[in-house]
Amino acid sequence: MTSHCEDCLKLERLCGACSEAAELRAHAMWQAYCRSGHKPIYVPDRPDLVYAEVWQGWRDWVAWNQAGSNLPRAA
């Protein structure tokens, strides 16, 4: 039987790994979208550099841009 703290540590490691994987998937989705020819010219290819002061990560960027774009929905 594991202690509550051990279970919490396992869950924290799992969530961290899932979060990193989701970030990588979002970045890959954005790169594919940029290559697709559907991205408007006024939207930067590298928003992480253009908006560095307020950058929240690729998942945040992709989720925000999915609202009104041709980006595929994340599974």
C-alpha positions as CSV (number, residue, x, y, z in Angstrom):
1,M,0.0,0.0,0.0
2,T,1.4,3.4,-0.9
3,S,1.1,6.5,1.2
4,H,-1.0,9.5,0.1
5,C,2.2,11.5,-0.5
6,E,3.7,8.8,-2.7
7,D,0.5,8.7,-4.8
8,C,0.6,12.5,-5.1
9,L,4.2,12.4,-6.3
10,K,3.3,9.8,-8.9
11,L,0.4,11.9,-10.1
12,E,2.5,15.0,-10.3
13,R,5.1,13.2,-12.4
14,L,2.4,11.8,-14.7
15,C,0.7,15.2,-15.1
16,G,4.1,16.8,-15.8
17,A,4.8,14.3,-18.6
18,C,1.4,14.7,-20.1
19,S,1.8,18.5,-20.0
20,E,5.1,18.3,-21.8
21,A,3.7,16.0,-24.4
22,A,0.7,18.3,-24.9
23,E,3.0,21.2,-25.3
24,L,5.0,19.4,-28.0
25,R,1.9,18.3,-29.8
26,A,0.6,21.9,-29.9
27,H,3.9,23.2,-31.2
28,A,3.9,20.5,-33.9
29,M,0.3,21.5,-34.8
30,W,1.3,25.1,-35.2
31,Q,4.3,24.3,-37.4
32,A,2.1,22.2,-39.6
33,Y,-0.5,25.0,-39.8
34,C,2.3,27.5,-40.8
35,R,3.4,25.2,-43.6
36,S,-0.2,24.5,-44.8
37,G,-0.6,27.9,-46.5
38,H,-3.8,28.7,-44.5
39,K,-2.1,31.0,-41.9
40,P,-2.9,34.6,-42.6
41,I,0.2,36.7,-43.4
42,Y,-0.4,39.0,-40.4
43,V,-0.1,36.1,-37.9
44,P,3.5,35.5,-37.0
45,D,5.2,32.1,-37.6
46,R,7.1,32.5,-34.3
47,P,4.6,34.0,-31.9
48,D,6.8,32.8,-29.0
49,L,9.4,35.4,-30.1
50,V,7.0,38.1,-31.2
51,Y,4.9,37.9,-28.0
52,A,7.8,36.8,-25.7
53,E,6.8,39.2,-22.8
54,V,3.3,37.6,-22.5
55,W,4.0,34.1,-23.9
56,Q,2.1,31.4,-22.1
57,G,3.1,28.4,-24.2
58,W,2.2,26.6,-27.4
59,R,-0.9,25.0,-25.9
60,D,-2.3,28.4,-24.9
61,W,-1.4,29.8,-28.4
62,V,-3.0,26.9,-30.4
63,A,-6.1,26.9,-28.2
64,W,-6.6,30.6,-28.6
65,N,-6.1,30.5,-32.3
66,Q,-8.4,27.5,-32.9
67,A,-11.4,29.7,-32.0
68,G,-11.4,31.4,-35.4
69,S,-9.0,29.6,-37.7
70,N,-8.4,26.5,-39.8
71,L,-6.2,24.8,-37.1
72,P,-7.3,21.3,-36.5
73,R,-8.9,20.6,-33.1
74,A,-6.6,18.9,-30.6
75,A,-7.8,15.4,-29.6
